[in-house]
Amino acid sequence: MKKTNETPKPKTYDIEEYRRKKKREKLLRHLARGGAVLLILAAIFGGVFCGLCLQFALRVNASTGGTDIIAVVLQQKNPGKSVPVMIFLVNSAVVLVSAFIYKDNLMPVFLSLIYMFVSTKTSDAMMCGIKSAMKFVVISEYGEQISREVIERMGHGVTATPAKGMFEGHEKTMLICVIQPRQIVQFKRIIEKYPNTFAYIETVNEIVGKFNHPRTHKEK
């Protein structure tokens, strides 16, 4: 048997195999993105469900057996904040401390924060109501003119009461008006036209009784 001096041919680069490999990597990347989206959606929907259950528990003075007991104690010392907000702050502190454990993968920390934030917003919405509005209190010497513009251009009523500026000793009028949040800019444009007018805004969590929802009044 004769020995041949032929050297083996080098393997040629398989283009088709390379393309298949790239397709698999692309598919895995898409699956990874989709998995992250699914985790975020799960955190959001879980937060909504937890917020509903938490509010039901708080309404009957019950406890979930977690940090809500600490939150209730802290809320008594800070009555300006709601119990769900205090629960969020306490739980956030715990989650942020645990971030050192998950330093190589912070996804659980982010998902926990999303879950707790949505839960707090849901519980607050149930507690305070979703029919929110804005209340303006205006102190001005042009009470009649401002009231007329608010009624004609915005379709809302205005309550007026006499007031006196103790710094200058001038007689003024205090106006109270509840409007929709989308009308804030329009209301500011009205009061900015009158000099020496002072106003502040408060958030109204829920409206009980008659309240106009103007649809035909537009700014002229």
TIDODREN-969068 format. One record per residue (C-alpha): residue number from 1; residue in three letters; x, y, z. Coordinates in nm, 4 decimals. Layout:
<tidos>
NUM:ALA:X:Y:Z
...
</tidos>
This chain:
<tidos>
1:MET:0.0000:0.0000:0.0000
2:LYS:0.1462:0.3252:-0.1125
3:LYS:0.1739:0.6137:0.1233
4:THR:0.0607:0.9396:-0.0128
5:ASN:0.2298:1.2619:0.0735
6:GLU:-0.0938:1.4556:0.0467
7:THR:-0.1571:1.6846:0.3425
8:PRO:-0.5133:1.6895:0.4852
9:LYS:-0.7233:1.9760:0.3642
10:PRO:-0.8123:2.2365:0.6282
11:LYS:-1.1710:2.2487:0.7350
12:THR:-1.3655:2.5121:0.5544
13:TYR:-1.5729:2.7581:0.7607
14:ASP:-1.9351:2.6521:0.7512
15:ILE:-2.1375:2.9642:0.6652
16:GLU:-2.4674:2.7896:0.7232
17:GLU:-2.3627:2.6768:1.0719
18:TYR:-2.2579:3.0322:1.1530
19:ARG:-2.5953:3.1659:1.0417
20:ARG:-2.7805:2.9075:1.2483
21:LYS:-2.5714:2.9986:1.5530
22:LYS:-2.6487:3.3657:1.5107
23:LYS:-3.0205:3.2912:1.4787
24:ARG:-3.0126:3.0911:1.8022
25:GLU:-2.8338:3.3741:1.9850
26:LYS:-3.0865:3.6259:1.8512
27:LEU:-3.3740:3.4057:1.9634
28:LEU:-3.2238:3.3716:2.3115
29:ARG:-3.1873:3.7481:2.3378
30:HIS:-3.5513:3.7977:2.2414
31:LEU:-3.6591:3.5377:2.4966
32:ALA:-3.4517:3.7110:2.7629
33:ARG:-3.6180:4.0433:2.6870
34:GLY:-3.9606:3.8843:2.6888
35:GLY:-3.8845:3.7172:3.0199
36:ALA:-3.7938:4.0519:3.1752
37:VAL:-4.1176:4.2039:3.0473
38:LEU:-4.3171:3.9148:3.1920
39:LEU:-4.1457:3.9592:3.5293
40:ILE:-4.2270:4.3309:3.5323
41:LEU:-4.5895:4.2618:3.4382
42:ALA:-4.6095:4.0020:3.7148
43:ALA:-4.4763:4.2579:3.9651
44:ILE:-4.7308:4.5178:3.8494
45:PHE:-5.0328:4.2872:3.8631
46:GLY:-4.9128:4.1381:4.1904
47:GLY:-4.8843:4.4894:4.3342
48:VAL:-5.2402:4.5727:4.2287
49:PHE:-5.3771:4.2563:4.3902
50:CYS:-5.1735:4.3125:4.7074
51:GLY:-5.2916:4.6758:4.7278
52:LEU:-5.6541:4.5653:4.7117
53:CYS:-5.6053:4.3037:4.9827
54:LEU:-5.4092:4.5458:5.2018
55:GLN:-5.6843:4.8055:5.1843
56:PHE:-5.9499:4.5495:5.2786
57:ALA:-5.7370:4.4509:5.5787
58:LEU:-5.6812:4.8098:5.6908
59:ARG:-6.0527:4.8910:5.6690
60:VAL:-6.1341:4.6293:5.9325
61:ASN:-5.8266:4.7127:6.1467
62:ALA:-5.6654:4.3799:6.0587
63:SER:-5.2982:4.3023:6.0031
64:THR:-5.1215:4.1120:5.7279
65:GLY:-4.8607:3.9930:5.9751
66:GLY:-4.5816:4.1906:5.8122
67:THR:-4.4359:4.5375:5.8423
68:ASP:-4.7801:4.6999:5.8506
69:ILE:-4.7717:4.6933:6.2318
70:ILE:-4.4509:4.8990:6.2336
71:ALA:-4.5977:5.1254:5.9648
72:VAL:-4.9112:5.1936:6.1729
73:VAL:-4.6974:5.2957:6.4716
74:LEU:-4.4866:5.5253:6.2540
75:GLN:-4.7957:5.6716:6.0885
76:GLN:-4.9317:5.7782:6.4270
77:LYS:-4.6201:5.9910:6.4697
78:ASN:-4.6478:6.1198:6.1108
79:PRO:-5.0218:6.1676:6.0500
80:GLY:-4.9550:6.3552:5.7282
81:LYS:-4.8662:6.0277:5.5538
82:SER:-5.1017:5.7377:5.4926
83:VAL:-5.0462:5.3862:5.6261
84:PRO:-4.9745:5.2400:5.2772
85:VAL:-4.7045:5.5036:5.2243
86:MET:-4.5418:5.4170:5.5557
87:ILE:-4.5554:5.0468:5.4657
88:PHE:-4.3831:5.1309:5.1371
89:LEU:-4.1083:5.3254:5.3157
90:VAL:-4.0425:5.0478:5.5680
91:ASN:-4.0396:4.7739:5.3033
92:SER:-3.8210:4.9844:5.0730
93:ALA:-3.5632:5.0206:5.3485
94:VAL:-3.5540:4.6422:5.3885
95:VAL:-3.5243:4.5858:5.0131
96:LEU:-3.2489:4.8447:4.9702
97:VAL:-3.0473:4.6857:5.2505
98:SER:-3.0840:4.3467:5.0799
99:ALA:-2.9396:4.4965:4.7592
100:PHE:-2.5925:4.4121:4.8930
101:ILE:-2.6863:4.0447:4.8820
102:TYR:-2.8098:4.0661:4.5219
103:LYS:-2.5204:4.2831:4.4047
104:ASP:-2.4526:4.0496:4.1114
105:ASN:-2.8181:4.0510:4.0012
106:LEU:-3.0307:4.3480:4.1086
107:MET:-3.3403:4.2363:3.9170
108:PRO:-3.5149:4.1037:4.2336
109:VAL:-3.4572:4.4422:4.4013
110:PHE:-3.6061:4.6352:4.1092
111:LEU:-3.9037:4.4014:4.0859
112:SER:-3.9675:4.4328:4.4590
113:LEU:-3.9652:4.8134:4.4383
114:ILE:-4.2062:4.8073:4.1423
115:TYR:-4.4348:4.5658:4.3256
116:MET:-4.4403:4.7767:4.6438
117:PHE:-4.4898:5.1048:4.4579
118:VAL:-4.7898:4.9721:4.2637
119:SER:-4.9319:4.8187:4.5800
120:THR:-4.9042:5.1532:4.7628
121:LYS:-5.0672:5.3491:4.4808
122:THR:-5.3527:5.0996:4.4555
123:SER:-5.4182:5.1023:4.8295
124:ASP:-5.4024:5.4829:4.8447
125:ALA:-5.6440:5.5135:4.5526
126:MET:-5.8951:5.2926:4.7329
127:MET:-5.8501:5.4772:5.0624
128:CYS:-5.8618:5.8335:4.9304
129:GLY:-6.0881:5.7791:4.6321
130:ILE:-6.0268:5.8125:4.2585
131:LYS:-6.2548:6.1114:4.2025
132:SER:-5.9784:6.3599:4.2661
133:ALA:-5.9930:6.7316:4.1962
134:MET:-5.8013:7.0505:4.2739
135:LYS:-5.9132:7.3203:4.5155
136:PHE:-5.7990:7.6773:4.4644
137:VAL:-5.8092:7.9326:4.7449
138:VAL:-5.7609:8.2824:4.6060
139:ILE:-5.7118:8.6052:4.8012
140:SER:-5.7624:8.9102:4.5808
141:GLU:-5.9105:9.2571:4.5538
142:TYR:-6.0674:9.1494:4.2232
143:GLY:-6.2915:8.8759:4.3584
144:GLU:-6.5913:8.9646:4.1453
145:GLN:-6.3965:8.9766:3.8184
146:ILE:-6.2165:8.6495:3.8862
147:SER:-6.5405:8.4770:3.9865
148:ARG:-6.7117:8.5908:3.6683
149:GLU:-6.4318:8.4559:3.4495
150:VAL:-6.4226:8.1209:3.6310
151:ILE:-6.7990:8.0767:3.5976
152:GLU:-6.8192:8.1847:3.2329
153:ARG:-6.5020:8.0266:3.0971
154:MET:-6.4667:7.7146:3.3131
155:GLY:-6.8221:7.6349:3.4153
156:HIS:-6.7499:7.5995:3.7866
157:GLY:-6.9061:7.7803:4.0774
158:VAL:-6.7093:7.9981:4.3165
159:THR:-6.7647:8.0602:4.6870
160:ALA:-6.6666:8.4085:4.8069
161:THR:-6.6181:8.5352:5.1580
162:PRO:-6.4833:8.8680:5.2892
163:ALA:-6.1209:8.8670:5.4039
164:LYS:-5.8708:9.1160:5.5359
165:GLY:-5.4980:9.1200:5.4723
166:MET:-5.3464:9.1800:5.8160
167:PHE:-5.0068:9.2794:5.6755
168:GLU:-5.1398:9.5771:5.4783
169:GLY:-5.4827:9.6047:5.6373
170:HIS:-5.6673:9.6010:5.3015
171:GLU:-6.0118:9.4521:5.2579
172:LYS:-6.0058:9.1627:5.0129
173:THR:-6.2133:8.8677:4.8970
174:MET:-6.1314:8.5019:4.9524
175:LEU:-6.2494:8.2746:4.6713
176:ILE:-6.2797:7.8970:4.6954
177:CYS:-6.3155:7.6946:4.3772
178:VAL:-6.2877:7.3231:4.3020
179:ILE:-6.1822:7.2382:3.9480
180:GLN:-6.0624:6.9404:3.7504
181:PRO:-5.6855:6.8735:3.7372
182:ARG:-5.6739:6.9357:3.3604
183:GLN:-5.8033:7.2909:3.4190
184:ILE:-5.5136:7.4061:3.6361
185:VAL:-5.3322:7.5859:3.3547
186:GLN:-5.6489:7.7666:3.2474
187:PHE:-5.7202:7.8747:3.6054
188:LYS:-5.3656:8.0072:3.6494
189:ARG:-5.4001:8.2141:3.3340
190:ILE:-5.7090:8.3797:3.4794
191:ILE:-5.5617:8.4759:3.8169
192:GLU:-5.2259:8.5867:3.6687
193:LYS:-5.4003:8.8786:3.4987
194:TYR:-5.4920:9.0401:3.8319
195:PRO:-5.2129:9.2086:4.0337
196:ASN:-5.1604:9.1473:4.4046
197:THR:-5.3541:8.8208:4.3848
198:PHE:-5.2462:8.5360:4.6097
199:ALA:-5.3557:8.1773:4.5555
200:TYR:-5.2663:7.8275:4.6691
201:ILE:-5.3697:7.4813:4.5523
202:GLU:-5.4853:7.1798:4.7504
203:THR:-5.5567:6.8287:4.6303
204:VAL:-5.9102:6.7031:4.6903
205:ASN:-5.9060:6.3248:4.7185
206:GLU:-6.2767:6.2716:4.6614
207:ILE:-6.5812:6.4827:4.5780
208:VAL:-6.9151:6.4179:4.7461
209:GLY:-7.2290:6.5829:4.6183
210:LYS:-7.2851:6.8104:4.3222
211:PHE:-6.9829:6.8942:4.1120
212:ASN:-6.9903:7.0320:3.7599
213:HIS:-6.7961:6.8411:3.4955
214:PRO:-6.7895:7.1002:3.2170
215:ARG:-6.7607:6.9658:2.8651
216:THR:-6.8773:7.2596:2.6620
217:HIS:-6.6882:7.5415:2.8356
218:LYS:-6.3729:7.6180:2.6479
219:GLU:-6.1203:7.8906:2.6971
220:LYS:-6.1987:8.1912:2.4882
</tidos>
